[in-house]
Amino acid sequence: MADIATVSAILSSVKTATDIAKLIKDSDSNLQAAEVKLNMAELISNLADVKL
């Protein structure tokens, strides 16, 4: 049977892995939001050029 230290280390590793997965997921969302903002800025710039 595993001792308390081993179980604690396993739980800590699982928590760390979960935290890393959440960060990766959030990074992807932030990247997509940044891409949308960039595309909107380019669209606004192109529309301003057309208006001139």
C-alpha atoms as an extended CHARMM CRD file, in Angstrom:
* protein
*
        52  EXT
         1         1  MET       CA              0.0000000000        0.0000000000        0.0000000000  PROA      1               0.0000000000
         2         2  ALA       CA              1.2390000000        3.4990000000       -0.8470000000  PROA      2               0.0000000000
         3         3  ASP       CA              2.2540000000        5.7620000000        1.9800000000  PROA      3               0.0000000000
         4         4  ILE       CA              0.8640000000        9.2430000000        2.6150000000  PROA      4               0.0000000000
         5         5  ALA       CA              3.8500000000       10.9910000000        1.0120000000  PROA      5               0.0000000000
         6         6  THR       CA              3.3940000000        9.0760000000       -2.2460000000  PROA      6               0.0000000000
         7         7  VAL       CA             -0.3360000000        9.7960000000       -2.3830000000  PROA      7               0.0000000000
         8         8  SER       CA              0.3330000000       13.4470000000       -1.6130000000  PROA      8               0.0000000000
         9         9  ALA       CA              2.9340000000       13.6600000000       -4.3890000000  PROA      9               0.0000000000
        10        10  ILE       CA              0.5370000000       12.0510000000       -6.8730000000  PROA      10              0.0000000000
        11        11  LEU       CA             -2.2670000000       14.4450000000       -5.9640000000  PROA      11              0.0000000000
        12        12  SER       CA              0.0930000000       17.3880000000       -6.2600000000  PROA      12              0.0000000000
        13        13  SER       CA              1.2100000000       16.2240000000       -9.7040000000  PROA      13              0.0000000000
        14        14  VAL       CA             -2.3770000000       15.8160000000      -10.8670000000  PROA      14              0.0000000000
        15        15  LYS       CA             -3.2460000000       19.3120000000       -9.6230000000  PROA      15              0.0000000000
        16        16  THR       CA             -0.2350000000       20.7800000000      -11.4070000000  PROA      16              0.0000000000
        17        17  ALA       CA             -1.1630000000       18.9920000000      -14.6390000000  PROA      17              0.0000000000
        18        18  THR       CA             -4.7210000000       20.3060000000      -14.3580000000  PROA      18              0.0000000000
        19        19  ASP       CA             -3.4840000000       23.8600000000      -13.7770000000  PROA      19              0.0000000000
        20        20  ILE       CA             -1.2020000000       23.6400000000      -16.8210000000  PROA      20              0.0000000000
        21        21  ALA       CA             -4.0690000000       22.3440000000      -18.9690000000  PROA      21              0.0000000000
        22        22  LYS       CA             -6.2490000000       25.2650000000      -17.8450000000  PROA      22              0.0000000000
        23        23  LEU       CA             -3.4920000000       27.7480000000      -18.7110000000  PROA      23              0.0000000000
        24        24  ILE       CA             -3.0960000000       26.2300000000      -22.1750000000  PROA      24              0.0000000000
        25        25  LYS       CA             -6.8500000000       26.3990000000      -22.7660000000  PROA      25              0.0000000000
        26        26  ASP       CA             -6.9970000000       30.0280000000      -21.6090000000  PROA      26              0.0000000000
        27        27  SER       CA             -4.0060000000       30.9210000000      -23.7830000000  PROA      27              0.0000000000
        28        28  ASP       CA             -5.7920000000       29.5570000000      -26.8290000000  PROA      28              0.0000000000
        29        29  SER       CA             -8.8700000000       31.6410000000      -26.0270000000  PROA      29              0.0000000000
        30        30  ASN       CA             -6.7490000000       34.7500000000      -25.5490000000  PROA      30              0.0000000000
        31        31  LEU       CA             -4.9470000000       34.1190000000      -28.8260000000  PROA      31              0.0000000000
        32        32  GLN       CA             -8.2200000000       33.7830000000      -30.6980000000  PROA      32              0.0000000000
        33        33  ALA       CA             -9.5210000000       37.0080000000      -29.1350000000  PROA      33              0.0000000000
        34        34  ALA       CA             -6.3290000000       38.8150000000      -30.1580000000  PROA      34              0.0000000000
        35        35  GLU       CA             -6.6650000000       37.5320000000      -33.7180000000  PROA      35              0.0000000000
        36        36  VAL       CA            -10.2580000000       38.7750000000      -33.9000000000  PROA      36              0.0000000000
        37        37  LYS       CA             -9.1830000000       42.2040000000      -32.6290000000  PROA      37              0.0000000000
        38        38  LEU       CA             -6.3840000000       42.3390000000      -35.2010000000  PROA      38              0.0000000000
        39        39  ASN       CA             -8.7820000000       41.4360000000      -38.0110000000  PROA      39              0.0000000000
        40        40  MET       CA            -11.2400000000       44.0900000000      -36.8510000000  PROA      40              0.0000000000
        41        41  ALA       CA             -8.4730000000       46.7050000000      -36.7540000000  PROA      41              0.0000000000
        42        42  GLU       CA             -7.4080000000       45.7880000000      -40.2850000000  PROA      42              0.0000000000
        43        43  LEU       CA            -11.0190000000       45.9530000000      -41.4840000000  PROA      43              0.0000000000
        44        44  ILE       CA            -11.5120000000       49.3940000000      -39.9260000000  PROA      44              0.0000000000
        45        45  SER       CA             -8.2650000000       50.5930000000      -41.4780000000  PROA      45              0.0000000000
        46        46  ASN       CA             -9.2900000000       49.3200000000      -44.9070000000  PROA      46              0.0000000000
        47        47  LEU       CA            -12.6930000000       50.9450000000      -44.5970000000  PROA      47              0.0000000000
        48        48  ALA       CA            -11.0440000000       54.2380000000      -43.6490000000  PROA      48              0.0000000000
        49        49  ASP       CA             -8.8090000000       53.9900000000      -46.7290000000  PROA      49              0.0000000000
        50        50  VAL       CA            -11.8190000000       53.3610000000      -48.9550000000  PROA      50              0.0000000000
        51        51  LYS       CA            -13.6520000000       56.3280000000      -47.4660000000  PROA      51              0.0000000000
        52        52  LEU       CA            -10.7770000000       58.6360000000      -48.4320000000  PROA      52              0.0000000000
